[in-house]
Amino acid sequence: MNPVKMYTTQVCPYCVRAKALLKQRGVAEIEEIRVDLDPAQRDHMVNLTGRRTVPQIFIGDTHVGGCDDLVALDQAGRLMPLLGAGR
């Protein structure tokens, strides 16, 4: 399974929802980067994605986007192949 990295904050319902969906799809480990604890990480996230909101989700080297983007990817049937499930 491809590694998952997520830029998050402590109090973010969208982050919680995204993590729950990923876990439902079999993701055992999510590398969480807390941008509320480290402002330099938020700057890095903005440079990588062009977005200031959390979560910002990466699967492997692919920037998925935020929670709504993740849900749309799942509903379109493209999340599991991106995760590399069944490899």
Rosetta constraint file for C-alpha pairs under 8 A:
AtomPair CA 1 CA 27 HARMONIC 7.74 0.50
AtomPair CA 1 CA 83 HARMONIC 5.62 0.50
AtomPair CA 1 CA 84 HARMONIC 4.86 0.50
AtomPair CA 1 CA 85 HARMONIC 5.53 0.50
AtomPair CA 1 CA 86 HARMONIC 7.62 0.50
AtomPair CA 1 CA 87 HARMONIC 6.77 0.50
AtomPair CA 2 CA 59 HARMONIC 6.25 0.50
AtomPair CA 2 CA 60 HARMONIC 5.24 0.50
AtomPair CA 2 CA 82 HARMONIC 7.65 0.50
AtomPair CA 2 CA 83 HARMONIC 5.21 0.50
AtomPair CA 2 CA 84 HARMONIC 5.76 0.50
AtomPair CA 3 CA 29 HARMONIC 7.72 0.50
AtomPair CA 3 CA 30 HARMONIC 7.29 0.50
AtomPair CA 3 CA 31 HARMONIC 7.95 0.50
AtomPair CA 3 CA 59 HARMONIC 5.87 0.50
AtomPair CA 3 CA 60 HARMONIC 5.20 0.50
AtomPair CA 3 CA 83 HARMONIC 7.77 0.50
AtomPair CA 4 CA 27 HARMONIC 7.90 0.50
AtomPair CA 4 CA 29 HARMONIC 7.26 0.50
AtomPair CA 4 CA 30 HARMONIC 5.17 0.50
AtomPair CA 4 CA 31 HARMONIC 6.18 0.50
AtomPair CA 4 CA 57 HARMONIC 7.24 0.50
AtomPair CA 4 CA 58 HARMONIC 5.70 0.50
AtomPair CA 4 CA 59 HARMONIC 4.61 0.50
AtomPair CA 4 CA 60 HARMONIC 6.21 0.50
AtomPair CA 5 CA 30 HARMONIC 5.70 0.50
AtomPair CA 5 CA 31 HARMONIC 4.57 0.50
AtomPair CA 5 CA 32 HARMONIC 5.99 0.50
AtomPair CA 5 CA 33 HARMONIC 7.52 0.50
AtomPair CA 5 CA 57 HARMONIC 5.89 0.50
AtomPair CA 5 CA 58 HARMONIC 5.08 0.50
AtomPair CA 5 CA 59 HARMONIC 6.51 0.50
AtomPair CA 5 CA 60 HARMONIC 7.88 0.50
AtomPair CA 6 CA 30 HARMONIC 6.88 0.50
AtomPair CA 6 CA 31 HARMONIC 6.14 0.50
AtomPair CA 6 CA 32 HARMONIC 5.01 0.50
AtomPair CA 6 CA 33 HARMONIC 6.15 0.50
AtomPair CA 6 CA 55 HARMONIC 6.25 0.50
AtomPair CA 6 CA 56 HARMONIC 5.59 0.50
AtomPair CA 6 CA 57 HARMONIC 4.50 0.50
AtomPair CA 6 CA 58 HARMONIC 6.24 0.50
AtomPair CA 7 CA 32 HARMONIC 5.90 0.50
AtomPair CA 7 CA 33 HARMONIC 4.69 0.50
AtomPair CA 7 CA 34 HARMONIC 5.97 0.50
AtomPair CA 7 CA 35 HARMONIC 6.48 0.50
AtomPair CA 7 CA 45 HARMONIC 7.24 0.50
AtomPair CA 7 CA 54 HARMONIC 6.22 0.50
AtomPair CA 7 CA 55 HARMONIC 5.33 0.50
AtomPair CA 7 CA 56 HARMONIC 5.12 0.50
AtomPair CA 7 CA 57 HARMONIC 6.55 0.50
AtomPair CA 8 CA 12 HARMONIC 7.30 0.50
AtomPair CA 8 CA 15 HARMONIC 6.17 0.50
AtomPair CA 8 CA 32 HARMONIC 6.54 0.50
AtomPair CA 8 CA 33 HARMONIC 5.95 0.50
AtomPair CA 8 CA 34 HARMONIC 4.95 0.50
AtomPair CA 8 CA 35 HARMONIC 6.05 0.50
AtomPair CA 8 CA 36 HARMONIC 7.64 0.50
AtomPair CA 8 CA 54 HARMONIC 5.41 0.50
AtomPair CA 8 CA 55 HARMONIC 5.03 0.50
AtomPair CA 8 CA 56 HARMONIC 7.20 0.50
AtomPair CA 9 CA 15 HARMONIC 7.57 0.50
AtomPair CA 9 CA 34 HARMONIC 5.21 0.50
AtomPair CA 9 CA 35 HARMONIC 5.87 0.50
AtomPair CA 9 CA 36 HARMONIC 5.30 0.50
AtomPair CA 9 CA 37 HARMONIC 7.90 0.50
AtomPair CA 9 CA 54 HARMONIC 7.04 0.50
AtomPair CA 9 CA 55 HARMONIC 7.78 0.50
AtomPair CA 10 CA 34 HARMONIC 7.28 0.50
AtomPair CA 10 CA 36 HARMONIC 7.25 0.50
AtomPair CA 12 CA 16 HARMONIC 6.55 0.50
AtomPair CA 12 CA 54 HARMONIC 7.54 0.50
AtomPair CA 12 CA 55 HARMONIC 7.97 0.50
AtomPair CA 13 CA 17 HARMONIC 6.19 0.50
AtomPair CA 14 CA 18 HARMONIC 6.06 0.50
AtomPair CA 14 CA 54 HARMONIC 7.54 0.50
AtomPair CA 14 CA 55 HARMONIC 6.69 0.50
AtomPair CA 14 CA 67 HARMONIC 5.81 0.50
AtomPair CA 15 CA 19 HARMONIC 6.12 0.50
AtomPair CA 15 CA 54 HARMONIC 6.85 0.50
AtomPair CA 15 CA 55 HARMONIC 5.25 0.50
AtomPair CA 15 CA 67 HARMONIC 6.93 0.50
AtomPair CA 16 CA 20 HARMONIC 6.15 0.50
AtomPair CA 17 CA 21 HARMONIC 6.27 0.50
AtomPair CA 17 CA 67 HARMONIC 7.18 0.50
AtomPair CA 18 CA 22 HARMONIC 6.24 0.50
AtomPair CA 18 CA 55 HARMONIC 7.77 0.50
AtomPair CA 18 CA 67 HARMONIC 5.30 0.50
AtomPair CA 18 CA 70 HARMONIC 7.10 0.50
AtomPair CA 18 CA 71 HARMONIC 7.81 0.50
AtomPair CA 19 CA 23 HARMONIC 6.14 0.50
AtomPair CA 19 CA 30 HARMONIC 7.84 0.50
AtomPair CA 20 CA 24 HARMONIC 6.16 0.50
AtomPair CA 21 CA 25 HARMONIC 6.33 0.50
AtomPair CA 21 CA 71 HARMONIC 7.89 0.50
AtomPair CA 22 CA 26 HARMONIC 6.54 0.50
AtomPair CA 22 CA 27 HARMONIC 5.43 0.50
AtomPair CA 23 CA 27 HARMONIC 4.77 0.50
AtomPair CA 23 CA 28 HARMONIC 6.28 0.50
AtomPair CA 25 CA 80 HARMONIC 7.26 0.50
AtomPair CA 33 CA 41 HARMONIC 7.44 0.50
AtomPair CA 34 CA 38 HARMONIC 6.67 0.50
AtomPair CA 34 CA 41 HARMONIC 7.59 0.50
AtomPair CA 35 CA 39 HARMONIC 5.76 0.50
AtomPair CA 35 CA 40 HARMONIC 7.64 0.50
AtomPair CA 35 CA 41 HARMONIC 5.39 0.50
AtomPair CA 35 CA 42 HARMONIC 4.89 0.50
AtomPair CA 36 CA 42 HARMONIC 7.67 0.50
AtomPair CA 38 CA 42 HARMONIC 6.97 0.50
AtomPair CA 39 CA 43 HARMONIC 6.47 0.50
AtomPair CA 40 CA 44 HARMONIC 6.22 0.50
AtomPair CA 41 CA 45 HARMONIC 6.05 0.50
AtomPair CA 42 CA 46 HARMONIC 6.19 0.50
AtomPair CA 42 CA 52 HARMONIC 7.39 0.50
AtomPair CA 43 CA 47 HARMONIC 6.22 0.50
AtomPair CA 44 CA 48 HARMONIC 6.20 0.50
AtomPair CA 45 CA 49 HARMONIC 6.01 0.50
AtomPair CA 45 CA 50 HARMONIC 7.64 0.50
AtomPair CA 45 CA 51 HARMONIC 7.41 0.50
AtomPair CA 45 CA 52 HARMONIC 7.46 0.50
AtomPair CA 45 CA 56 HARMONIC 7.71 0.50
AtomPair CA 46 CA 50 HARMONIC 4.75 0.50
AtomPair CA 46 CA 51 HARMONIC 5.13 0.50
AtomPair CA 46 CA 52 HARMONIC 5.60 0.50
AtomPair CA 49 CA 56 HARMONIC 7.78 0.50
AtomPair CA 49 CA 63 HARMONIC 7.43 0.50
AtomPair CA 49 CA 65 HARMONIC 7.93 0.50
AtomPair CA 53 CA 66 HARMONIC 7.80 0.50
AtomPair CA 54 CA 66 HARMONIC 6.57 0.50
AtomPair CA 55 CA 65 HARMONIC 7.66 0.50
AtomPair CA 55 CA 66 HARMONIC 5.18 0.50
AtomPair CA 55 CA 67 HARMONIC 6.42 0.50
AtomPair CA 56 CA 63 HARMONIC 7.64 0.50
AtomPair CA 56 CA 64 HARMONIC 7.41 0.50
AtomPair CA 56 CA 65 HARMONIC 5.24 0.50
AtomPair CA 56 CA 66 HARMONIC 4.92 0.50
AtomPair CA 56 CA 67 HARMONIC 7.73 0.50
AtomPair CA 57 CA 63 HARMONIC 6.07 0.50
AtomPair CA 57 CA 64 HARMONIC 5.45 0.50
AtomPair CA 57 CA 65 HARMONIC 5.47 0.50
AtomPair CA 57 CA 66 HARMONIC 6.08 0.50
AtomPair CA 57 CA 67 HARMONIC 7.91 0.50
AtomPair CA 57 CA 70 HARMONIC 7.96 0.50
AtomPair CA 58 CA 62 HARMONIC 5.43 0.50
AtomPair CA 58 CA 63 HARMONIC 4.46 0.50
AtomPair CA 58 CA 64 HARMONIC 5.56 0.50
AtomPair CA 58 CA 65 HARMONIC 7.41 0.50
AtomPair CA 59 CA 63 HARMONIC 6.58 0.50
AtomPair CA 59 CA 64 HARMONIC 6.84 0.50
AtomPair CA 59 CA 82 HARMONIC 7.08 0.50
AtomPair CA 59 CA 83 HARMONIC 6.54 0.50
AtomPair CA 60 CA 83 HARMONIC 7.86 0.50
AtomPair CA 64 CA 69 HARMONIC 6.52 0.50
AtomPair CA 64 CA 70 HARMONIC 6.39 0.50
AtomPair CA 65 CA 69 HARMONIC 5.52 0.50
AtomPair CA 65 CA 70 HARMONIC 6.85 0.50
AtomPair CA 66 CA 70 HARMONIC 6.26 0.50
AtomPair CA 67 CA 71 HARMONIC 6.22 0.50
AtomPair CA 68 CA 72 HARMONIC 6.13 0.50
AtomPair CA 69 CA 73 HARMONIC 6.11 0.50
AtomPair CA 70 CA 74 HARMONIC 6.22 0.50
AtomPair CA 70 CA 79 HARMONIC 7.49 0.50
AtomPair CA 71 CA 75 HARMONIC 6.13 0.50
AtomPair CA 72 CA 76 HARMONIC 6.11 0.50
AtomPair CA 73 CA 77 HARMONIC 6.44 0.50
AtomPair CA 73 CA 78 HARMONIC 5.32 0.50
AtomPair CA 73 CA 79 HARMONIC 5.33 0.50
AtomPair CA 74 CA 78 HARMONIC 5.77 0.50
AtomPair CA 74 CA 79 HARMONIC 4.68 0.50
AtomPair CA 74 CA 80 HARMONIC 7.31 0.50
AtomPair CA 77 CA 81 HARMONIC 7.96 0.50
AtomPair CA 78 CA 82 HARMONIC 6.32 0.50
AtomPair CA 79 CA 83 HARMONIC 6.14 0.50
AtomPair CA 80 CA 84 HARMONIC 6.27 0.50
AtomPair CA 80 CA 85 HARMONIC 5.60 0.50
AtomPair CA 81 CA 85 HARMONIC 6.10 0.50
